[in-house]
């Protein structure tokens, strides 16, 4: 998965141009993203669609800000499914989100914010 460097540059500007601050955002995402996928799976197992929706919403926003548009879009789709109650395909979608989360965290971990 390619990380959108323009999105990262925008986030870098938002945080005042400090690469260390951007590195912290990346580290935080790498740490929390797998837990959000776990929350989605747990919510799915418990038929707790609010839990799934909240995790999807959080992942959607963070992925968008950090330049992972595919992950953001998948998370948005899951969030929308939870809102509409049309959750028949949610398990497969969570599997896709898990794959994209792994790719996004790997891609972001390989980025040196001082080179943006």
Secondary structure, 3 states (H helix, E strand, C coil): CCCCHHHHHHHHHHCCCCHHHHHHHHHHHHHHHHHHHHHHHHHHHHCCHHHHHHHHHHHHHHHHHCCCHHHHHHHHHHHHHHHHCCCCCHHHHHHHHHHHHHHHHHHHHCCCHHHC
